[in-house]
Amino acid sequence: MSLSNYNGKEIIKALHLLVPDLKGAVVQDTTIETWDATSAQPTDEQIVQACAEVRYDAEVKSYQQQRILEYPSIGEQLDSIYHGTLTSWKNDVKAIKDKYPKATMDATELQTRKDQALFDLRKEKYDKAVARLAQYQVAVGQTEVKETKVIGTKPVFNESTEQWENQNVTQEQVTTPAIAAVPATVDVIQGDDTTPTTIENPLITKDNQERAAAQAIVDATPQAVKDA
């Protein structure tokens, strides 16, 4: 499960937001490697929307860090109160609070971000699925494809115009190499049996499974995502 638009910290916070009884999870390269919770792991769709909320919440609460950076140290504030007045201290603090006013998440903006996160995830999955289906089938192989390409020019004398002109030099090049189909079956020894058993080539089995999974994603993708 890939969440390439978000970092590990955002994913972990999103998981805790979705699963209160989460005891631990290991996220490696934005992929959840281990899961320790009574509840089932949320879907990719749920996680990306929660990540969008976590990121938006961090943006909204950025005023807190900005205030902290401008507040004088506790010692300086106490010294200000001692040598000045409580009112002047309050005014100084208020000026910083006014400079960085408290903000809260807007429900409409939050939903917009969640919708966009879901759209981006579906688009990413769709693009990967389409690319997977575009690959050749290992059971069929791949036919060599050649194209004529311009590799340079050469001067040629045009007798009708009595002038030298540049003429393209072309060459036929292989753009798609030929790949032979793998054998349909293979013989394997299973367990203590000494007699080989003929099974479907595992490469074909894996290829068919991956293609079926990719096709399922394409079929389930909303038309609006496909149009994008």
C-alpha positions in Angstrom: 0.0 0.0 0.0 1.7 3.1 -1.2 1.0 6.6 0.0 3.6 8.5 -2.0 2.1 12.0 -1.3 2.6 11.7 2.4 5.5 11.2 4.8 5.8 8.5 7.5 4.9 10.8 10.3 1.7 12.0 8.6 0.7 8.4 7.9 1.3 7.3 11.5 -0.8 10.3 12.8 -3.5 9.4 10.3 -3.5 5.8 11.5 -3.9 6.9 15.2 -6.7 9.2 14.1 -8.6 6.3 12.4 -7.7 3.5 14.9 -7.8 4.6 18.5 -6.6 1.2 19.8 -3.6 1.2 17.5 -0.6 0.1 19.6 2.0 0.4 16.9 2.8 0.4 13.2 5.9 0.5 11.2 5.9 2.6 8.1 8.8 2.1 5.7 9.0 4.3 2.5 5.4 5.3 3.0 4.3 1.6 3.1 2.8 0.0 6.2 5.1 -3.0 7.0 3.7 -4.1 10.4 0.4 -3.6 12.1 -0.4 -4.0 15.9 -4.0 -3.3 16.7 -7.2 -5.2 17.4 -9.0 -3.3 14.7 -8.3 -4.1 11.0 -6.0 -2.0 9.0 -7.9 0.9 7.3 -8.2 1.0 3.5 -5.9 3.1 1.4 -8.9 5.4 0.7 -9.5 6.0 4.4 -5.8 6.6 5.1 -5.2 9.2 2.5 -8.2 11.2 3.6 -7.0 11.0 7.2 -3.6 12.1 6.0 -5.1 15.1 4.3 -6.8 16.0 7.5 -3.6 15.6 9.5 -1.7 17.9 7.0 -4.5 20.5 7.0 -4.6 20.5 10.8 -0.8 21.1 11.0 -1.1 24.0 8.6 -4.0 25.5 10.6 -2.1 25.1 13.9 1.1 26.7 12.5 0.2 29.9 14.4 1.1 28.1 17.6 4.7 27.6 16.6 4.9 31.1 15.2 3.8 32.5 18.5 6.3 30.4 20.4 9.1 31.6 18.3 8.2 35.3 19.1 7.4 34.9 22.8 10.2 36.1 25.0 11.6 33.5 27.4 9.9 32.9 30.7 12.7 34.7 32.5 12.4 37.7 30.2 8.6 37.8 30.7 8.9 37.6 34.5 11.5 40.3 34.4 9.2 42.5 32.3 6.3 42.0 34.8 8.6 42.8 37.8 10.1 46.0 36.3 6.9 47.0 34.4 3.3 46.3 34.9 1.1 43.2 34.4 -0.9 45.3 31.9 2.1 46.1 29.8 3.1 42.4 29.8 -0.4 41.4 28.7 -0.3 44.0 25.9 3.0 42.6 24.7 1.6 39.0 24.7 -1.6 40.2 23.0 0.4 41.9 20.2 2.0 38.5 19.3 -1.4 36.7 19.6 -3.0 39.3 17.3 -0.1 39.0 14.8 -0.7 35.2 14.6 -4.4 34.8 15.3 -5.8 31.4 16.3 -7.2 29.4 13.4 -9.5 26.4 13.0 -10.1 24.0 10.2 -12.9 24.9 7.8 -15.3 22.1 7.2 -15.7 22.8 3.5 -11.9 23.2 2.9 -11.3 20.0 4.9 -13.8 18.0 2.7 -12.2 19.5 -0.4 -8.8 18.3 0.6 -10.1 14.9 1.5 -11.8 14.6 -1.9 -8.6 15.7 -3.7 -6.5 13.2 -1.7 -8.9 10.4 -2.7 -8.9 11.5 -6.3 -5.1 11.6 -6.4 -4.9 8.1 -4.9 -7.3 6.7 -7.4 -5.5 8.4 -10.3 -2.1 7.0 -9.1 -3.5 3.5 -8.9 -5.2 3.8 -12.2 -2.1 5.0 -14.0 -0.1 2.1 -12.5 -2.8 -0.4 -13.5 -2.9 0.9 -17.1 0.9 0.7 -17.3 0.8 -2.8 -16.0 -1.8 -3.9 -18.5 0.3 -2.3 -21.3 3.1 -4.8 -20.6 3.4 -7.8 -22.8 1.9 -11.2 -21.7 4.7 -13.6 -20.7 2.6 -16.5 -22.2 2.5 -14.8 -25.6 5.8 -13.0 -25.7 6.6 -9.8 -27.6 7.0 -9.1 -31.3 10.0 -7.0 -32.5 9.0 -3.6 -33.7 11.2 -1.4 -35.9 11.0 2.2 -36.9 12.8 4.3 -39.5 14.5 7.2 -37.7 16.5 10.2 -38.9 20.1 9.8 -37.7 21.6 12.8 -39.6 21.8 14.7 -42.8 24.1 14.7 -45.9 24.6 17.2 -48.8 23.0 16.2 -52.1 23.2 18.1 -55.3 19.8 19.0 -56.8 20.2 19.0 -60.6 16.9 20.8 -61.2 17.8 23.7 -59.0 21.5 23.3 -59.4 22.0 23.7 -55.7 23.3 21.6 -52.8 20.6 20.6 -50.4 20.7 18.7 -47.1 19.0 15.3 -47.3 18.0 13.3 -44.2 19.9 10.1 -43.5 17.6 7.4 -42.1 18.1 4.1 -40.4 15.8 1.3 -39.3 16.1 0.8 -35.6 14.5 -1.6 -33.2 12.2 0.3 -30.8 10.7 -2.8 -29.2 12.8 -5.9 -28.8 11.4 -9.4 -29.4 10.8 -11.4 -26.3 10.0 -15.1 -26.6 7.0 -16.6 -24.8 7.8 -18.6 -21.7 6.9 -22.3 -21.7 3.3 -22.9 -20.8 4.1 -25.5 -18.2 7.0 -26.7 -16.0 7.8 -29.9 -14.3 8.4 -29.8 -10.5 9.2 -32.3 -7.8 6.8 -31.9 -4.9 7.6 -33.2 -1.4 9.1 -36.6 -1.3 7.6 -37.6 -4.6 10.3 -38.5 -7.2 7.9 -38.3 -10.1 7.7 -34.8 -11.7 4.4 -33.0 -11.7 3.4 -30.8 -14.6 2.0 -27.4 -13.5 1.3 -24.1 -15.1 4.5 -22.0 -15.4 4.6 -19.8 -12.2 5.7 -16.8 -14.4 2.4 -17.1 -16.3 0.4 -17.6 -13.1 1.9 -14.5 -11.5 1.5 -12.5 -14.7 -2.2 -13.4 -15.0 -2.8 -12.6 -11.4 -1.2 -9.2 -11.7 -3.1 -8.4 -14.9 -6.4 -9.4 -13.3 -5.7 -7.2 -10.3 -4.8 -4.3 -12.6 -7.9 -4.8 -14.7 -10.0 -4.8 -11.5 -8.6 -1.4 -10.5 -9.3 0.0 -14.0 -12.9 -1.3 -13.9 -13.5 0.2 -10.5 -12.0 3.6 -11.2 -14.6 6.4 -11.5 -14.9 7.8 -15.0 -13.9 11.3 -13.8 -10.6 9.9 -12.8 -10.1 8.2 -16.1 -11.0 11.4 -17.9 -8.3 13.2 -16.0 
